[in-house]
Amino acid sequence: MKKVKISDSAPRKYKINECLLKRSIDHHREAIRKIPKYMGISLNTLHNYRNILFNDPQDIPHEIVVLFEQLFLLEPGGLLNKPIKGKTLDELISLKLPQRGKRYMVRTRKIN
């Protein structure tokens, strides 16, 4: 399998790198050593999570995202670089759905 070089300026799906780079070099190095042990993942997996690009289908398990948000003192949803907008339950209930047998698809907008 070929390794793909990822540009440092390529937009990432998650703010993991941003949060780590705000720290001093000593704290950054220590965090890179301790985070995988704390989360029960490998160092390689941590690097893979850091390098997920904005439009990649790859994702991080929700539990790990929550742990990252707690580590970096972010609000829920604060680790994600793209906003997710959805309907409330009341809006969904008041929607007129297609005829029986057809499924209602939620479409998300791509942000450039």
Contacts in CASP RR format, 6 or more apart in sequence:
PFRMAT RR
TARGET T0000
AUTHOR 0000-0000-0000
METHOD contacts of the structure
MODEL  1
MKKVKISDSAPRKYKINECLLKRSIDHHREAIRKIPKYMGISLNTLHNYR
NILFNDPQDIPHEIVVLFEQLFLLEPGGLLNKPIKGKTLDELISLKLPQR
GKRYMVRTRKIN
6 51 0 8 1.000
6 53 0 8 1.000
10 53 0 8 1.000
10 54 0 8 1.000
11 53 0 8 1.000
11 54 0 8 1.000
11 81 0 8 1.000
12 50 0 8 1.000
12 51 0 8 1.000
12 52 0 8 1.000
12 53 0 8 1.000
12 54 0 8 1.000
12 81 0 8 1.000
13 52 0 8 1.000
13 53 0 8 1.000
13 54 0 8 1.000
13 56 0 8 1.000
13 59 0 8 1.000
13 80 0 8 1.000
13 81 0 8 1.000
13 82 0 8 1.000
14 49 0 8 1.000
14 50 0 8 1.000
14 52 0 8 1.000
14 60 0 8 1.000
14 65 0 8 1.000
14 68 0 8 1.000
14 79 0 8 1.000
14 80 0 8 1.000
14 81 0 8 1.000
15 72 0 8 1.000
15 74 0 8 1.000
15 78 0 8 1.000
15 79 0 8 1.000
15 80 0 8 1.000
15 81 0 8 1.000
16 49 0 8 1.000
16 50 0 8 1.000
16 68 0 8 1.000
16 79 0 8 1.000
17 50 0 8 1.000
19 68 0 8 1.000
19 72 0 8 1.000
19 74 0 8 1.000
19 79 0 8 1.000
20 28 0 8 1.000
20 31 0 8 1.000
20 32 0 8 1.000
20 50 0 8 1.000
21 28 0 8 1.000
23 31 0 8 1.000
32 43 0 8 1.000
32 46 0 8 1.000
35 46 0 8 1.000
35 71 0 8 1.000
36 42 0 8 1.000
36 43 0 8 1.000
36 45 0 8 1.000
36 46 0 8 1.000
38 67 0 8 1.000
38 71 0 8 1.000
39 46 0 8 1.000
39 64 0 8 1.000
39 67 0 8 1.000
41 49 0 8 1.000
41 64 0 8 1.000
48 58 0 8 1.000
49 60 0 8 1.000
49 64 0 8 1.000
52 58 0 8 1.000
52 59 0 8 1.000
52 60 0 8 1.000
54 81 0 8 1.000
54 82 0 8 1.000
55 110 0 8 1.000
60 68 0 8 1.000
65 77 0 8 1.000
65 79 0 8 1.000
65 80 0 8 1.000
66 76 0 8 1.000
68 74 0 8 1.000
68 79 0 8 1.000
69 75 0 8 1.000
69 76 0 8 1.000
69 77 0 8 1.000
69 78 0 8 1.000
69 79 0 8 1.000
72 79 0 8 1.000
82 111 0 8 1.000
83 111 0 8 1.000
84 108 0 8 1.000
85 108 0 8 1.000
85 109 0 8 1.000
86 106 0 8 1.000
87 95 0 8 1.000
95 104 0 8 1.000
97 104 0 8 1.000
98 104 0 8 1.000
END
